[in-house]
Amino acid sequence: MRIAIVGAGVAGSYLGNRLHSRGHEVEIFEASKSQDHWPVCAWGASRHMLEKFSSESGLDFSKYTLHVGQRLRMDLPAEKKEYLELKGLVTYDKKRWEQDLLKELKVHYGQRCLPSSQLFNGFDYILDCTGVHRSLLPKSNENFIIPAYEYLIENAHDIDEFYVIGYKGARGYFWFFPLGDGMAYVGAGDIDKKYYGISEFFNQNPKAKILKKIGRPIRLSPPKRMQPFSQHNVIGVGESIGCVFPLLGEGIIPSLICSDIFLNNIDTAAGFDFKGYRDQVLKRFGYYDDVYRIVRLKMAGKLSTVKHFGLLMNMYRNMKKEELRFGFEIDFGKMRRLVNAL
Ligand SMILES: Cc1cc2nc3c(=O)[nH]c(=O)nc-3n(C[C@H](O)[C@H](O)[C@H](O)COP(=O)(O)OP(=O)(O)OC[C@H]3O[C@@H](n4cnc5c(N)ncnc54)[C@H](O)[C@@H]3O)c2cc1C
């Protein structure tokens, strides 16, 4: 089949590679120019999952790992602190990983596509892998996004662990993600756009040198609220249809899981199975809707650990089952303390 992929991010580059190796004719259209293309992200995700996705695409993930985390330090409101044991959370060279996935493919950089684009004549399917932009699919009923930006820095040798500051009311958080050799991402996502922690970090670390400032919002509304997933022969994959874990704004692994669901439904005798894809995405990401409700209730100051106990338990049970997919320990006591502290 002839397949156009719009967006060369995590979903677009992975799908391009996998579809090409299955014998499909693939072309990628990416808005940014080749020399400016940068994966806007803090490059943190679970090694266990990335090893699997890499080996399926012929890559050796160990060549891309930058920092292997041991624990994550969390500063919480009212001077509280928590530490999470890490179970595979790493940072990796996401730019090189995506570039290597795209090596054998025809990529048209500098092509910002619109739904009406003439570029797609003759393609059987067009994949909307444009992430938060959702450039080709119609608007969804509920599009909740959180503003975020970050700095790529060097000379940050004093901290070499994952570090976050959780904001009161779960309204966002600051992150420090080490990239090895004193390099790191320092950033924040914050519904109130105050981004507490960033200027404090630079005051405390005067030697840290900024190499790049990047940013874009992160979508928190999950798949259930990001329908439709397709229109005519345009199909959304990844963050464009809400595949982001709403509590953390973490979308690398969810976008790749969504890509695998796409792959399970493309090579049927009747062509792409739209219904199968929709059902499987809704099922796989079903509990993300509960997590989203928890986040929105907390942001509105309406979350009650008594009244919403069922929702919280559901989040805990589902996350616990997927501990290795997250790359950090899922502990009920810590989760309860966290929910109460925020
Ligand atoms: C600051 C920040 C830090 C983050 N950190 C993490 C993290 O550490 N771990 C994690 O798991 N998640 C993180 N996320 C979320 C994660 O990066 C995204 O959820 C994930 O990249 C989504 O993948 P995607 O392939 O759906 O879209 P993207 O990776 O965003 O790719 C979309 C691509 O489409 C292109 N594009 C957009 N519009 C058009 C158009 N009209 N025509 C052509 N091309 C277009 C864009 O240029 C981009 O290359 C972070 C997000 C932000 C903003």
PDBQT file of the ligand as one rigid body, heavy atoms in Angstrom, charges set to zero:
ROOT
HETATM    1  C1  LIG A 401       8.782  19.843  26.795  1.00  0.00    +0.000 C 
HETATM    2  C2  LIG A 401       8.279  18.412  26.674  1.00  0.00    +0.000 A 
HETATM    3  C3  LIG A 401       8.947  17.383  27.342  1.00  0.00    +0.000 A 
HETATM    4  C4  LIG A 401       8.458  16.067  27.235  1.00  0.00    +0.000 A 
HETATM    5  N1  LIG A 401       9.153  15.071  27.852  1.00  0.00    +0.000 NA
HETATM    6  C5  LIG A 401       8.732  13.786  27.729  1.00  0.00    +0.000 A 
HETATM    7  C6  LIG A 401       9.504  12.735  28.294  1.00  0.00    +0.000 A 
HETATM    8  O1  LIG A 401      10.584  12.927  28.872  1.00  0.00    +0.000 OA
HETATM    9  N2  LIG A 401       9.034  11.461  28.154  1.00  0.00    +0.000 N 
HETATM   10  C7  LIG A 401       7.874  11.180  27.483  1.00  0.00    +0.000 A 
HETATM   11  O2  LIG A 401       7.488  10.009  27.407  1.00  0.00    +0.000 OA
HETATM   12  N3  LIG A 401       7.153  12.170  26.912  1.00  0.00    +0.000 NA
HETATM   13  C8  LIG A 401       7.559  13.456  27.002  1.00  0.00    +0.000 A 
HETATM   14  N4  LIG A 401       6.859  14.457  26.374  1.00  0.00    +0.000 N 
HETATM   15  C9  LIG A 401       5.695  14.088  25.541  1.00  0.00    +0.000 C 
HETATM   16  C10 LIG A 401       6.178  13.405  24.258  1.00  0.00    +0.000 C 
HETATM   17  O3  LIG A 401       7.270  14.124  23.722  1.00  0.00    +0.000 OA
HETATM   18  C11 LIG A 401       5.062  13.363  23.201  1.00  0.00    +0.000 C 
HETATM   19  O4  LIG A 401       3.862  12.901  23.770  1.00  0.00    +0.000 OA
HETATM   20  C12 LIG A 401       5.468  12.437  22.034  1.00  0.00    +0.000 C 
HETATM   21  O5  LIG A 401       6.627  12.944  21.400  1.00  0.00    +0.000 OA
HETATM   22  C13 LIG A 401       4.328  12.374  21.017  1.00  0.00    +0.000 C 
HETATM   23  O6  LIG A 401       4.753  11.651  19.884  1.00  0.00    +0.000 OA
HETATM   24  P1  LIG A 401       4.063  11.875  18.456  1.00  0.00    +0.000 P 
HETATM   25  O7  LIG A 401       4.851  11.073  17.492  1.00  0.00    +0.000 OA
HETATM   26  O8  LIG A 401       2.615  11.623  18.585  1.00  0.00    +0.000 OA
HETATM   27  O9  LIG A 401       4.258  13.420  18.165  1.00  0.00    +0.000 OA
HETATM   28  P2  LIG A 401       5.599  14.272  18.119  1.00  0.00    +0.000 P 
HETATM   29  O10 LIG A 401       6.758  13.478  18.612  1.00  0.00    +0.000 OA
HETATM   30  O11 LIG A 401       5.294  15.572  18.770  1.00  0.00    +0.000 OA
HETATM   31  O12 LIG A 401       5.841  14.510  16.566  1.00  0.00    +0.000 OA
HETATM   32  C14 LIG A 401       4.983  15.304  15.800  1.00  0.00    +0.000 C 
HETATM   33  C15 LIG A 401       5.739  15.738  14.550  1.00  0.00    +0.000 C 
HETATM   34  O13 LIG A 401       4.813  16.286  13.621  1.00  0.00    +0.000 OA
HETATM   35  C16 LIG A 401       5.354  17.451  13.048  1.00  0.00    +0.000 C 
HETATM   36  N5  LIG A 401       4.230  18.266  12.576  1.00  0.00    +0.000 N 
HETATM   37  C17 LIG A 401       3.313  18.958  13.324  1.00  0.00    +0.000 A 
HETATM   38  N6  LIG A 401       2.396  19.536  12.522  1.00  0.00    +0.000 NA
HETATM   39  C18 LIG A 401       2.710  19.197  11.248  1.00  0.00    +0.000 A 
HETATM   40  C19 LIG A 401       2.128  19.486   9.984  1.00  0.00    +0.000 A 
HETATM   41  N7  LIG A 401       1.019  20.218   9.865  1.00  0.00    +0.000 N 
HETATM   42  N8  LIG A 401       2.710  18.975   8.855  1.00  0.00    +0.000 NA
HETATM   43  C20 LIG A 401       3.842  18.216   8.955  1.00  0.00    +0.000 A 
HETATM   44  N9  LIG A 401       4.437  17.917  10.134  1.00  0.00    +0.000 NA
HETATM   45  C21 LIG A 401       3.866  18.395  11.269  1.00  0.00    +0.000 A 
HETATM   46  C22 LIG A 401       6.152  18.074  14.178  1.00  0.00    +0.000 C 
HETATM   47  O14 LIG A 401       7.140  18.971  13.690  1.00  0.00    +0.000 OA
HETATM   48  C23 LIG A 401       6.757  16.833  14.841  1.00  0.00    +0.000 C 
HETATM   49  O15 LIG A 401       7.987  16.474  14.275  1.00  0.00    +0.000 OA
HETATM   50  C24 LIG A 401       7.309  15.780  26.455  1.00  0.00    +0.000 A 
HETATM   51  C25 LIG A 401       6.667  16.818  25.771  1.00  0.00    +0.000 A 
HETATM   52  C26 LIG A 401       7.147  18.123  25.865  1.00  0.00    +0.000 A 
HETATM   53  C27 LIG A 401       6.468  19.214  25.113  1.00  0.00    +0.000 C 
ENDROOT
TORSDOF 0
